[in-house]
Amino acid sequence: MPETLTKIERRILDYLVDYLKLNTYQPSIREIGKRFAIKSTKTVSEHLQALADKGYIERDPSRSRGVKLLDLDLEPATVRLPYYGKIAAGRPALLRENVEGAFAFDPDLLSGSDNFVLQARGDSMEGMGILDGDFVIAEPVAARGLENGDIIAARIDGEATVKRFFSGDGQIVLEPANPDYAPILVQEFEDFSVLGRVVGLFRRITPAQTASVEA
């Protein structure tokens, strides 16, 4: 088991980890010194040797960047998915300038790192458990890759919508999951594109919602 680190050793180790995540190589001794206002390269080398002696890194003294991190998982613990607040008219539909933020997820909950997030509006899909204000997670997919009954996010005349997809007899129909709403015949709209297939959702619970739940 590695030995306990001093405060400066921990800060340097954290810096090495963060630097490697952003680059494909480690910082040089001079870069480490500059980061922590250590003027002596000998002092920096001594801190690195202490990290090596305690089992956190391996060093190659003959190389300026000769540091190898040991027993550290540098794989991201979460995947950040873009949240689109608006859907662009025309093509492409999902423009980077319309990304309003990002949400971090455990990758085990996703179908891929290219998933994205939209917010459902209205109650047309309440029969499928998708409520107004829910955030849906979608995976990119072309219309030809869909099956009847799939829940999709689509763009119609510059607006995003979440509906069930059905195709047959040369027609595409988007069906709501609420009898108060009529199905949408896609051919009646000039601007239509499939944004993705819905693979999950999450919901923020407000105090008012929790108060209304009966035990």
Backbone as a chain_set.jsonl record, in Angstrom:
{"seq": "MPETLTKIERRILDYLVDYLKLNTYQPSIREIGKRFAIKSTKTVSEHLQALADKGYIERDPSRSRGVKLLDLDLEPATVRLPYYGKIAAGRPALLRENVEGAFAFDPDLLSGSDNFVLQARGDSMEGMGILDGDFVIAEPVAARGLENGDIIAARIDGEATVKRFFSGDGQIVLEPANPDYAPILVQEFEDFSVLGRVVGLFRRITPAQTASVEA", "coords": {"N": [[0.85, -1.195, 0.0], [0.671, 2.199, -0.902], [2.586, 4.831, 0.638], [1.612, 7.532, 2.878], [1.077, 10.801, 1.577], [2.758, 13.999, 1.609], [1.449, 17.373, 1.853], [2.322, 18.975, -0.349], [3.298, 16.998, -2.013], [0.953, 15.599, -2.616], [-0.426, 17.599, -4.023], [1.249, 17.924, -6.237], [1.063, 15.352, -7.366], [-1.684, 15.295, -8.022], [-1.66, 17.286, -9.927], [-0.083, 16.091, -11.908], [-1.797, 14.023, -12.695], [-4.047, 15.463, -13.673], [-2.832, 16.912, -15.717], [-2.01, 14.89, -17.483], [-4.474, 13.92, -18.296], [-5.314, 15.928, -19.961], [-3.387, 16.046, -21.873], [-1.103, 14.114, -23.931], [1.168, 13.442, -22.681], [3.484, 13.875, -19.932], [4.07, 16.714, -17.697], [7.056, 18.733, -17.822], [9.951, 18.917, -15.625], [10.558, 21.612, -15.205], [8.117, 22.808, -15.857], [6.508, 21.82, -13.82], [7.781, 23.01, -11.657], [7.279, 25.721, -12.228], [4.499, 25.739, -12.019], [4.099, 25.384, -9.279], [5.562, 27.371, -8.17], [8.22, 26.756, -7.546], [11.489, 27.32, -7.528], [13.838, 25.863, -7.771], [14.997, 23.249, -9.723], [16.03, 20.981, -8.696], [14.727, 20.65, -6.286], [12.132, 20.116, -7.191], [12.661, 17.682, -8.47], [13.297, 16.155, -6.257], [10.839, 16.002, -4.95], [9.423, 14.517, -6.846], [10.904, 12.181, -6.754], [10.282, 11.366, -4.209], [7.586, 10.733, -4.55], [7.932, 8.571, -6.224], [9.357, 6.821, -4.555], [7.393, 6.273, -2.721], [5.655, 4.792, -4.13], [3.85, 5.823, -6.043], [4.525, 6.777, -8.563], [6.616, 6.027, -11.432], [9.959, 6.749, -12.368], [12.023, 8.063, -14.995], [14.996, 9.175, -14.952], [16.598, 10.079, -17.044], [15.066, 11.37, -18.846], [13.242, 14.347, -19.614], [10.502, 14.401, -19.284], [10.022, 12.033, -17.996], [8.021, 10.409, -16.439], [5.856, 8.039, -15.049], [2.624, 7.24, -14.169], [1.371, 5.228, -11.537], [-0.918, 2.6, -10.85], [-3.275, 4.126, -11.141], [-6.466, 5.02, -12.216], [-7.183, 6.461, -15.11], [-9.343, 6.694, -16.694], [-12.358, 8.373, -17.584], [-14.756, 8.885, -15.031], [-17.286, 9.636, -15.532], [-19.47, 10.521, -18.276], [-19.904, 13.359, -20.216], [-22.741, 14.753, -21.536], [-24.05, 16.699, -24.216], [-26.503, 19.269, -23.814], [-29.197, 20.294, -25.615], [-30.814, 23.239, -26.02], [-32.193, 24.459, -28.014], [-33.409, 23.709, -31.312], [-32.028, 23.639, -34.432], [-33.361, 25.003, -37.446], [-33.492, 23.527, -40.717], [-30.527, 21.904, -42.02], [-27.402, 21.012, -40.513], [-29.349, 19.592, -37.776], [-28.681, 19.567, -35.028], [-26.831, 21.854, -33.702], [-23.656, 23.042, -32.608], [-23.614, 25.591, -31.503], [-26.05, 25.782, -30.274], [-25.953, 24.351, -27.986], [-26.694, 24.321, -24.653], [-25.65, 23.567, -22.291], [-24.304, 20.9, -20.236], [-24.652, 17.521, -19.125], [-23.53, 15.206, -16.709], [-23.021, 11.73, -16.79], [-23.019, 8.358, -15.571], [-21.238, 6.131, -17.538], [-22.255, 3.549, -17.849], [-24.952, 3.834, -17.899], [-25.634, 4.696, -20.364], [-26.103, 4.427, -23.958], [-24.058, 5.053, -25.564], [-21.205, 7.241, -26.08], [-21.923, 9.298, -27.704], [-24.44, 10.121, -27.167], [-27.124, 12.479, -26.464], [-28.896, 15.231, -24.874], [-32.237, 16.325, -24.465], [-35.014, 18.426, -23.554], [-38.219, 17.482, -22.6], [-41.33, 18.858, -23.576], [-44.591, 19.7, -22.6], [-47.506, 17.447, -22.366], [-47.878, 15.319, -24.063], [-46.739, 12.808, -24.156], [-47.282, 11.442, -21.861], [-48.443, 8.981, -21.393], [-46.42, 7.187, -21.823], [-44.838, 7.601, -19.735], [-43.309, 9.885, -19.879], [-42.953, 13.056, -18.869], [-43.916, 16.56, -18.732], [-41.179, 18.675, -18.813], [-39.314, 16.722, -18.248], [-36.031, 15.366, -18.799], [-34.807, 13.941, -21.65], [-32.745, 11.307, -22.864], [-31.049, 10.73, -25.791], [-29.979, 8.68, -28.546], [-28.048, 9.099, -31.484], [-29.56, 8.281, -34.581], [-30.487, 7.085, -37.787], [-33.498, 7.425, -39.76], [-33.999, 5.058, -41.144], [-32.97, 3.18, -39.475], [-34.753, 2.796, -37.457], [-37.406, 1.182, -35.597], [-40.85, 0.31, -35.712], [-42.795, 1.803, -33.216], [-40.688, 2.694, -31.688], [-39.527, 5.203, -29.452], [-38.866, 8.45, -30.279], [-36.8, 11.391, -30.724], [-37.509, 14.168, -32.611], [-37.271, 16.611, -35.26], [-39.531, 19.028, -36.269], [-40.471, 21.401, -38.459], [-38.547, 23.169, -37.331], [-38.872, 22.793, -34.612], [-38.399, 20.824, -31.702], [-39.588, 17.571, -30.912], [-40.974, 14.85, -29.016], [-41.973, 11.663, -29.746], [-43.766, 8.602, -30.62], [-42.571, 6.428, -33.136], [-43.764, 5.42, -36.284], [-43.86, 3.611, -39.304], [-44.995, 2.979, -42.585], [-46.469, 1.82, -45.661], [-45.277, 3.8, -47.192], [-45.427, 6.062, -45.64], [-44.699, 8.137, -42.793], [-45.545, 8.245, -39.462], [-45.947, 10.049, -36.507], [-46.747, 9.282, -33.335], [-48.508, 10.385, -30.456], [-48.573, 9.697, -26.898], [-50.959, 10.105, -25.611], [-54.365, 10.456, -25.489], [-55.508, 12.918, -25.999], [-54.175, 14.168, -27.986], [-53.562, 14.372, -31.49], [-52.273, 12.063, -33.966], [-49.252, 12.731, -35.867], [-48.78, 13.322, -39.195], [-46.028, 12.979, -41.008], [-45.454, 13.699, -43.657], [-46.855, 15.997, -44.13], [-45.339, 18.101, -43.441], [-42.685, 20.265, -44.299], [-40.17, 20.481, -43.171], [-38.519, 18.077, -41.626], [-36.803, 15.856, -39.517], [-35.175, 13.047, -38.097], [-33.879, 13.135, -34.922], [-32.883, 11.455, -32.959], [-33.017, 8.283, -31.201], [-34.871, 7.739, -28.287], [-33.382, 6.748, -25.326], [-33.392, 6.874, -22.64], [-34.347, 8.639, -19.609], [-34.365, 11.367, -17.271], [-35.513, 12.884, -14.25], [-36.113, 15.795, -12.418], [-36.991, 16.047, -9.121], [-39.271, 18.026, -7.438], [-39.934, 19.797, -4.312], [-42.722, 20.163, -4.111], [-43.705, 18.098, -5.701], [-42.878, 15.802, -4.312], [-44.3, 16.096, -2.0], [-46.855, 15.474, -2.766], [-47.003, 12.779, -3.133], [-48.385, 9.75, -2.129], [-47.895, 7.575, 0.622]], "CA": [[0.0, 0.0, 0.0], [1.509, 3.395, -0.951], [2.676, 5.615, 1.863], [0.894, 8.802, 2.918], [1.774, 11.903, 0.928], [2.707, 15.33, 2.195], [0.518, 18.255, 1.142], [2.88, 19.377, -1.64], [3.37, 15.799, -2.839], [-0.405, 15.348, -3.102], [-0.748, 18.616, -5.025], [2.007, 17.609, -7.449], [0.476, 14.153, -7.957], [-2.947, 15.691, -8.642], [-1.306, 18.046, -11.13], [0.363, 15.123, -12.91], [-2.987, 13.321, -13.184], [-4.846, 16.396, -14.47], [-2.071, 17.259, -16.929], [-2.036, 13.757, -18.395], [-5.819, 13.824, -18.842], [-5.47, 16.944, -20.997], [-2.332, 15.887, -22.866], [-0.66, 12.734, -24.107], [2.485, 13.354, -22.063], [3.569, 14.491, -18.615], [4.773, 17.992, -17.676], [8.485, 18.674, -17.534], [10.313, 19.359, -14.275], [10.45, 23.07, -15.172], [6.698, 23.148, -15.836], [6.028, 21.543, -12.464], [8.317, 24.072, -10.803], [6.549, 26.962, -12.514], [3.131, 25.602, -11.517], [4.064, 25.489, -7.819], [6.484, 28.44, -7.754], [9.436, 26.163, -7.003], [12.539, 27.796, -8.414], [14.91, 24.879, -7.917], [14.616, 21.999, -10.379], [16.473, 19.91, -7.799], [13.651, 20.452, -5.312], [11.058, 19.418, -7.899], [13.119, 16.304, -8.668], [13.218, 15.471, -4.961], [9.419, 15.692, -4.718], [9.066, 13.424, -7.745], [11.536, 10.969, -6.247], [9.495, 10.953, -3.042], [6.395, 10.071, -5.086], [8.384, 7.278, -6.729], [9.707, 5.987, -3.402], [6.151, 5.896, -2.025], [4.9, 3.88, -4.976], [2.815, 6.468, -6.84], [4.993, 6.979, -9.928], [7.932, 5.533, -11.819], [10.714, 7.835, -12.992], [13.16, 7.829, -15.879], [15.769, 10.407, -14.762], [17.27, 10.504, -18.265], [14.101, 12.077, -19.698], [12.625, 15.506, -18.968], [9.114, 14.065, -18.942], [10.068, 10.602, -17.728], [7.202, 10.049, -15.285], [4.75, 7.13, -15.327], [1.723, 7.096, -13.029], [1.129, 3.835, -11.183], [-2.162, 2.204, -10.164], [-4.274, 5.189, -11.185], [-7.414, 4.873, -13.311], [-7.369, 7.756, -15.752], [-10.56, 6.699, -17.494], [-13.339, 9.259, -16.959], [-15.798, 8.215, -14.258], [-18.567, 10.04, -16.103], [-19.49, 11.037, -19.645], [-20.682, 14.593, -20.279], [-23.568, 14.813, -22.735], [-24.543, 18.051, -24.501], [-27.937, 19.544, -23.683], [-29.625, 21.236, -26.64], [-31.988, 24.005, -25.64], [-32.89, 24.816, -29.244], [-33.156, 22.85, -32.458], [-31.875, 24.506, -35.591], [-34.105, 24.687, -38.665], [-32.574, 23.16, -41.78], [-29.552, 20.865, -41.691], [-27.752, 19.964, -39.556], [-30.327, 20.005, -36.772], [-28.05, 19.768, -33.725], [-25.68, 22.718, -33.894], [-22.891, 23.265, -31.384], [-23.946, 26.885, -30.895], [-27.298, 25.652, -29.534], [-25.722, 23.601, -26.753], [-26.887, 25.223, -23.518], [-24.982, 23.035, -21.109], [-23.951, 19.485, -20.313], [-24.966, 16.704, -17.963], [-22.588, 14.111, -16.527], [-23.673, 10.462, -16.52], [-22.254, 7.119, -15.528], [-21.301, 5.556, -18.89], [-23.032, 2.318, -17.856], [-26.355, 4.176, -18.096], [-25.79, 5.239, -21.707], [-25.88, 3.51, -25.068], [-22.839, 5.477, -26.243], [-20.728, 8.564, -25.687], [-22.48, 10.299, -28.608], [-25.8, 10.457, -26.751], [-27.35, 13.888, -26.16], [-30.029, 15.473, -23.981], [-33.257, 17.316, -24.794], [-36.035, 18.516, -22.516], [-39.574, 17.281, -23.103], [-42.274, 19.936, -23.292], [-45.979, 19.295, -22.759], [-47.916, 16.176, -21.785], [-48.32, 14.421, -25.132], [-46.154, 11.473, -24.013], [-47.422, 11.018, -20.475], [-48.782, 7.568, -21.373], [-45.161, 6.441, -21.828], [-44.076, 8.003, -18.556], [-42.488, 11.067, -20.158], [-43.75, 14.18, -18.408], [-43.453, 17.903, -19.055], [-39.972, 19.061, -18.086], [-38.342, 15.634, -18.163], [-34.884, 15.395, -19.71], [-34.664, 12.653, -22.333], [-31.441, 10.996, -23.431], [-31.256, 10.133, -27.112], [-28.81, 8.259, -29.315], [-28.229, 9.413, -32.91], [-29.956, 7.166, -35.424], [-31.198, 7.476, -38.996], [-34.864, 6.909, -39.808], [-33.997, 3.676, -41.627], [-32.55, 2.307, -38.385], [-35.803, 2.755, -36.44], [-38.463, 0.18, -35.667], [-42.153, 0.831, -35.317], [-42.987, 1.843, -31.769], [-39.576, 3.375, -31.031], [-39.732, 6.584, -29.023], [-37.804, 9.226, -30.914], [-36.774, 12.853, -30.726], [-37.508, 14.589, -34.01], [-37.451, 18.037, -35.54], [-40.592, 19.342, -37.209], [-40.547, 22.854, -38.662], [-37.66, 23.888, -36.426], [-39.199, 22.528, -33.211], [-38.137, 19.456, -31.275], [-40.727, 16.867, -30.336], [-40.747, 13.458, -28.647], [-43.157, 10.902, -30.119], [-43.533, 7.232, -31.072], [-42.338, 6.382, -34.58], [-44.381, 4.339, -37.053], [-43.638, 3.781, -40.731], [-45.633, 1.952, -43.396], [-47.159, 2.307, -46.863], [-44.632, 5.014, -47.676], [-45.711, 7.197, -44.763], [-44.175, 8.14, -41.432], [-46.49, 8.842, -38.526], [-45.476, 10.221, -35.137], [-47.925, 9.152, -32.483], [-48.376, 10.75, -29.053], [-49.045, 8.703, -25.932], [-52.001, 10.827, -24.879], [-55.502, 10.514, -26.414], [-55.918, 14.301, -26.263], [-53.385, 14.685, -29.097], [-53.706, 13.614, -32.734], [-51.016, 11.654, -34.602], [-48.668, 13.686, -36.802], [-48.368, 12.765, -40.476], [-44.794, 13.7, -41.306], [-45.462, 14.216, -45.022], [-47.51, 17.3, -44.161], [-44.374, 19.114, -43.021], [-41.517, 20.361, -45.176], [-38.933, 20.344, -42.393], [-38.59, 16.952, -40.694], [-35.633, 14.984, -39.418], [-35.04, 12.274, -36.864], [-32.707, 13.544, -34.158], [-32.331, 10.302, -32.263], [-33.927, 7.376, -30.5], [-34.827, 7.97, -26.846], [-32.873, 5.571, -24.625], [-33.511, 7.064, -21.195], [-34.777, 9.966, -19.164], [-34.249, 11.643, -15.84], [-36.494, 13.874, -13.805], [-35.809, 16.487, -11.173], [-38.145, 16.018, -8.232], [-39.408, 19.254, -6.658], [-40.619, 19.571, -3.025], [-44.164, 20.06, -4.32], [-43.994, 16.772, -6.229], [-42.69, 14.806, -3.266], [-45.358, 16.268, -0.996], [-48.114, 14.965, -3.286], [-46.925, 11.338, -3.243], [-48.94, 9.059, -0.97], [-47.132, 6.395, 1.06]], "C": [[0.887, 1.247, 0.0], [1.479, 4.182, 0.346], [1.902, 6.929, 1.734], [1.739, 9.911, 2.31], [1.726, 13.168, 1.774], [1.761, 16.186, 1.357], [1.042, 18.612, -0.249], [2.997, 18.165, -2.573], [2.001, 15.462, -3.421], [-0.787, 16.331, -4.193], [-0.021, 18.337, -6.342], [1.42, 16.376, -8.135], [-0.849, 14.487, -8.655], [-2.697, 16.457, -9.935], [-0.864, 17.107, -12.246], [-0.835, 14.397, -13.532], [-3.796, 14.226, -14.114], [-4.151, 16.741, -15.782], [-2.15, 16.133, -17.961], [-3.414, 13.57, -19.016], [-6.01, 14.786, -20.012], [-4.458, 16.794, -22.124], [-1.991, 14.41, -23.018], [0.716, 12.512, -23.48], [2.438, 14.067, -20.722], [4.285, 15.843, -18.684], [6.259, 17.79, -17.384], [8.728, 19.148, -16.104], [10.175, 20.875, -14.164], [8.98, 23.513, -15.138], [6.091, 22.902, -14.457], [6.507, 22.63, -11.506], [7.571, 25.377, -10.987], [5.147, 26.908, -11.923], [3.07, 25.823, -10.017], [5.07, 26.502, -7.267], [7.702, 27.879, -7.028], [10.575, 26.501, -7.959], [13.605, 26.751, -8.702], [14.389, 23.609, -8.593], [15.026, 20.796, -9.52], [15.38, 19.595, -6.784], [12.473, 19.72, -5.951], [11.422, 17.947, -8.076], [13.025, 15.508, -7.373], [11.776, 15.106, -4.622], [8.974, 14.524, -5.594], [9.675, 12.108, -7.264], [10.791, 10.446, -5.028], [8.226, 10.23, -3.486], [6.749, 8.681, -5.618], [8.685, 6.321, -5.577], [8.456, 5.49, -2.673], [5.209, 5.081, -2.908], [3.826, 4.486, -5.837], [3.214, 6.651, -8.301], [6.268, 6.176, -10.155], [8.642, 6.667, -12.544], [11.785, 7.304, -13.92], [13.991, 9.111, -15.84], [16.429, 10.929, -16.022], [16.354, 11.315, -19.181], [13.454, 13.21, -18.927], [11.205, 15.213, -18.509], [8.987, 12.573, -18.594], [9.337, 10.196, -16.464], [6.073, 9.138, -15.756], [3.916, 6.974, -14.072], [1.415, 5.629, -12.799], [-0.215, 3.664, -10.492], [-3.183, 3.318, -10.083], [-5.15, 4.996, -12.412], [-7.691, 6.245, -13.9], [-8.59, 7.792, -16.657], [-11.605, 7.59, -16.814], [-14.415, 8.462, -16.247], [-17.171, 8.54, -14.811], [-18.372, 10.494, -17.546], [-20.391, 12.262, -19.652], [-21.416, 14.662, -21.618], [-24.057, 16.235, -22.96], [-26.06, 18.138, -24.347], [-28.306, 20.63, -24.689], [-30.904, 21.93, -26.21], [-32.823, 24.404, -26.842], [-32.523, 23.822, -30.331], [-33.122, 23.721, -33.698], [-32.754, 24.039, -36.752], [-33.105, 24.39, -39.776], [-31.611, 22.087, -41.319], [-28.183, 21.495, -41.466], [-28.672, 20.49, -38.461], [-29.676, 20.366, -35.447], [-26.751, 20.545, -33.912], [-24.992, 22.989, -32.566], [-23.279, 24.576, -30.704], [-25.246, 26.843, -30.092], [-27.168, 24.765, -28.3], [-25.783, 24.575, -25.576], [-26.194, 24.742, -22.251], [-24.642, 21.578, -21.32], [-24.345, 18.799, -19.014], [-23.982, 15.544, -17.913], [-23.342, 12.848, -16.126], [-22.644, 9.355, -16.342], [-22.357, 6.482, -16.91], [-22.102, 4.269, -18.969], [-24.517, 2.585, -18.091], [-26.656, 4.605, -19.525], [-25.6, 4.158, -22.761], [-24.623, 3.873, -25.845], [-22.456, 6.883, -25.824], [-21.248, 9.666, -26.598], [-23.942, 10.62, -28.3], [-25.908, 11.957, -26.466], [-28.646, 14.036, -25.385], [-30.93, 16.563, -24.543], [-34.258, 17.345, -23.65], [-37.421, 18.395, -23.141], [-40.468, 18.442, -22.676], [-43.695, 19.433, -23.535], [-46.238, 17.899, -22.214], [-48.331, 15.144, -22.829], [-47.77, 13.009, -24.998], [-46.31, 10.919, -22.607], [-47.8, 9.538, -20.364], [-47.566, 6.658, -21.403], [-44.268, 6.841, -20.664], [-43.16, 9.182, -18.76], [-43.337, 12.297, -19.871], [-43.127, 15.509, -18.818], [-42.256, 18.266, -18.185], [-38.951, 17.962, -17.916], [-37.205, 15.849, -19.159], [-34.744, 14.008, -20.332], [-33.263, 12.528, -22.905], [-31.678, 10.259, -24.742], [-29.929, 9.734, -27.732], [-29.047, 8.586, -30.783], [-28.594, 8.164, -33.698], [-30.677, 7.709, -36.642], [-32.578, 6.84, -38.998], [-34.897, 5.446, -40.244], [-33.562, 2.685, -40.544], [-33.586, 2.164, -37.29], [-36.756, 1.592, -36.665], [-39.767, 0.805, -35.207], [-42.337, 0.717, -33.804], [-41.847, 2.481, -31.021], [-39.997, 4.78, -30.61], [-38.562, 7.398, -29.555], [-37.908, 10.703, -30.55], [-36.647, 13.266, -32.177], [-37.632, 16.103, -34.095], [-38.546, 18.185, -36.588], [-40.732, 20.851, -37.276], [-39.767, 23.626, -37.603], [-37.947, 23.684, -34.956], [-38.91, 21.065, -32.893], [-39.392, 18.854, -30.663], [-40.317, 15.442, -30.011], [-42.04, 12.7, -28.907], [-42.76, 9.454, -30.418], [-43.499, 7.205, -32.601], [-43.036, 5.176, -35.193], [-44.205, 4.64, -38.538], [-44.311, 2.635, -41.48], [-46.372, 2.572, -44.557], [-46.59, 3.633, -47.345], [-44.865, 6.234, -46.828], [-45.037, 7.01, -43.406], [-45.16, 8.886, -40.546], [-45.836, 8.91, -37.145], [-46.688, 10.246, -34.225], [-47.626, 9.582, -31.054], [-48.828, 9.585, -28.171], [-50.042, 9.377, -25.002], [-53.183, 10.989, -25.836], [-55.978, 11.932, -26.729], [-55.193, 14.887, -27.469], [-53.523, 13.771, -30.302], [-52.331, 13.187, -33.25], [-50.558, 12.702, -35.617], [-48.238, 12.94, -38.057], [-47.185, 13.589, -40.979], [-44.834, 14.346, -42.685], [-46.113, 15.584, -45.127], [-46.56, 18.433, -43.806], [-43.161, 19.091, -43.936], [-40.221, 20.065, -44.423], [-39.114, 19.234, -41.359], [-37.267, 16.213, -40.7], [-35.67, 14.267, -38.083], [-33.762, 12.72, -36.165], [-32.053, 12.361, -33.463], [-33.417, 9.454, -31.645], [-33.762, 7.582, -28.998], [-34.434, 6.677, -26.141], [-32.954, 5.714, -23.109], [-34.047, 8.436, -20.875], [-34.435, 10.13, -17.696], [-35.115, 12.834, -15.502], [-36.023, 14.487, -12.499], [-37.079, 16.537, -10.326], [-38.153, 17.285, -7.389], [-40.076, 18.922, -5.328], [-42.124, 19.412, -3.189], [-44.541, 18.682, -4.835], [-43.881, 15.704, -5.138], [-43.788, 14.904, -2.235], [-46.66, 15.627, -1.449], [-48.129, 13.441, -3.402], [-47.446, 10.69, -1.982], [-48.103, 7.834, -0.645], [-48.001, 5.154, 0.897]], "O": [[1.784, 1.343, 0.837], [0.476, 4.197, 1.06], [1.582, 7.375, 0.632], [2.955, 9.96, 2.499], [0.793, 13.386, 2.547], [1.325, 15.773, 0.282], [0.292, 18.557, -1.223], [2.815, 18.293, -3.784], [1.899, 15.082, -4.587], [-1.405, 15.946, -5.185], [-0.591, 18.49, -7.423], [1.292, 16.357, -9.359], [-1.101, 14.01, -9.762], [-3.426, 16.298, -10.914], [-1.229, 17.306, -13.404], [-0.88, 14.184, -14.744], [-4.186, 13.814, -15.207], [-4.793, 16.851, -16.826], [-2.332, 16.38, -19.153], [-3.517, 13.108, -20.152], [-6.768, 14.504, -20.94], [-4.646, 17.348, -23.207], [-2.534, 13.563, -22.31], [1.354, 11.49, -23.733], [1.477, 14.772, -20.412], [5.03, 16.094, -19.631], [6.656, 16.796, -16.775], [7.84, 19.703, -15.458], [9.722, 21.376, -13.135], [8.642, 24.487, -14.465], [5.263, 23.682, -13.986], [5.752, 23.109, -10.659], [7.262, 26.064, -10.013], [4.656, 27.902, -11.39], [2.097, 26.388, -9.519], [5.391, 26.502, -6.078], [8.16, 28.439, -6.032], [10.605, 26.006, -9.086], [14.21, 26.763, -9.774], [13.457, 22.973, -8.1], [14.428, 19.724, -9.617], [15.133, 18.434, -6.459], [11.886, 18.824, -5.346], [10.589, 17.068, -7.858], [12.708, 14.319, -7.393], [11.514, 14.036, -4.073], [8.238, 13.647, -5.142], [9.047, 11.054, -7.353], [10.678, 9.236, -4.831], [7.829, 9.235, -2.879], [5.972, 7.737, -5.483], [8.31, 5.15, -5.622], [8.466, 4.412, -2.078], [4.107, 4.723, -2.492], [2.959, 3.764, -6.33], [2.355, 6.678, -9.182], [6.91, 5.711, -9.213], [8.01, 7.454, -13.25], [12.378, 6.252, -13.682], [13.728, 10.038, -16.605], [16.791, 12.104, -16.08], [16.809, 11.881, -20.175], [13.15, 13.074, -17.743], [10.758, 15.714, -17.477], [7.965, 11.944, -18.871], [9.95, 9.696, -15.521], [5.409, 9.432, -16.749], [4.442, 6.615, -13.018], [1.219, 4.873, -13.75], [-0.604, 4.478, -9.654], [-3.883, 3.451, -9.079], [-4.642, 4.828, -13.521], [-8.345, 7.084, -13.28], [-8.849, 8.8, -17.314], [-11.725, 7.564, -15.589], [-14.93, 7.482, -16.785], [-18.123, 7.794, -14.582], [-17.262, 10.808, -17.974], [-21.515, 12.212, -19.151], [-20.801, 14.632, -22.684], [-24.44, 16.914, -22.007], [-26.795, 17.215, -24.698], [-27.793, 21.748, -24.624], [-31.948, 21.296, -26.055], [-34.02, 24.658, -26.714], [-31.473, 23.18, -30.283], [-34.071, 24.454, -33.981], [-32.877, 22.842, -37.01], [-31.999, 24.931, -39.781], [-31.866, 21.424, -40.314], [-27.831, 22.439, -42.173], [-28.76, 21.699, -38.246], [-30.059, 21.346, -34.808], [-25.71, 19.974, -34.237], [-25.644, 23.146, -31.533], [-23.274, 24.667, -29.477], [-25.523, 27.757, -29.315], [-28.164, 24.462, -27.644], [-25.015, 25.535, -25.515], [-26.166, 25.455, -21.248], [-24.683, 21.076, -22.443], [-24.367, 19.414, -17.948], [-23.638, 14.968, -18.945], [-24.194, 12.88, -15.238], [-21.545, 9.413, -16.892], [-23.466, 6.306, -17.413], [-22.587, 3.917, -20.044], [-25.262, 1.671, -18.443], [-27.813, 4.852, -19.865], [-25.013, 3.109, -22.494], [-24.167, 3.101, -26.688], [-23.274, 7.626, -25.281], [-21.046, 10.846, -26.312], [-24.606, 11.307, -29.075], [-24.896, 12.624, -26.253], [-29.409, 13.079, -25.253], [-30.457, 17.589, -25.032], [-34.342, 16.398, -22.868], [-37.755, 19.109, -24.086], [-40.369, 18.939, -21.554], [-43.968, 18.809, -24.56], [-45.343, 17.247, -21.676], [-49.054, 14.2, -22.515], [-48.27, 12.094, -25.651], [-45.562, 10.03, -22.2], [-47.51, 8.905, -19.348], [-47.664, 5.483, -21.049], [-43.095, 6.473, -20.609], [-42.315, 9.463, -17.91], [-44.328, 12.547, -20.557], [-41.959, 15.57, -19.202], [-42.321, 18.172, -16.96], [-37.829, 18.227, -17.484], [-37.396, 16.437, -20.223], [-34.581, 13.018, -19.62], [-32.672, 13.504, -23.367], [-32.422, 9.28, -24.789], [-28.895, 10.355, -27.484], [-30.151, 8.368, -31.283], [-27.997, 7.106, -33.5], [-31.407, 8.695, -36.54], [-32.808, 5.837, -38.322], [-35.731, 4.677, -39.767], [-33.77, 1.48, -40.688], [-33.339, 1.487, -36.292], [-36.894, 1.087, -37.779], [-39.768, 1.732, -34.397], [-42.069, -0.323, -33.202], [-41.989, 2.792, -29.838], [-40.734, 5.458, -31.326], [-37.402, 7.068, -29.307], [-38.957, 11.19, -30.129], [-35.777, 12.772, -32.894], [-38.036, 16.775, -33.146], [-38.503, 17.56, -37.648], [-41.067, 21.501, -36.286], [-40.258, 24.609, -37.048], [-37.326, 24.339, -34.118], [-39.148, 20.181, -33.715], [-40.159, 19.537, -29.984], [-39.422, 14.886, -30.647], [-43.086, 13.045, -28.357], [-41.576, 9.121, -30.465], [-44.293, 7.87, -33.267], [-42.92, 4.056, -34.696], [-44.379, 5.777, -38.976], [-44.219, 1.475, -41.078], [-46.849, 3.704, -44.469], [-47.322, 4.488, -47.844], [-44.537, 7.344, -47.247], [-44.833, 5.89, -42.939], [-45.556, 10.013, -40.843], [-45.243, 7.935, -36.681], [-47.546, 11.123, -34.332], [-46.603, 9.19, -30.493], [-49.398, 8.61, -28.66], [-49.978, 9.238, -23.781], [-53.029, 11.598, -26.895], [-56.78, 12.118, -27.644], [-55.541, 15.973, -27.933], [-53.593, 12.549, -30.163], [-51.336, 13.868, -33.003], [-51.365, 13.461, -36.154], [-47.419, 12.024, -37.985], [-47.338, 14.758, -41.331], [-44.296, 15.438, -42.864], [-45.933, 16.269, -46.135], [-46.94, 19.603, -43.864], [-42.669, 18.024, -44.304], [-39.293, 19.472, -44.973], [-39.779, 19.426, -40.341], [-36.681, 15.973, -41.755], [-36.132, 14.805, -37.077], [-32.683, 12.686, -36.758], [-30.827, 12.27, -33.386], [-34.58, 9.851, -31.574], [-32.64, 7.598, -28.493], [-35.069, 5.639, -26.33], [-32.621, 4.782, -22.377], [-34.184, 9.289, -21.752], [-34.239, 9.152, -16.975], [-35.412, 13.677, -16.349], [-35.589, 13.782, -11.588], [-38.117, 17.019, -10.779], [-37.175, 17.592, -6.707], [-40.721, 17.88, -5.211], [-42.741, 18.613, -2.484], [-45.582, 18.145, -4.456], [-44.716, 14.802, -5.064], [-44.173, 13.893, -1.648], [-47.492, 15.269, -0.615], [-49.164, 12.864, -3.736], [-47.009, 11.028, -0.882], [-47.653, 7.132, -1.55], [-47.561, 4.047, 1.206]]}, "num_chains": 1, "name": "protein.A"}
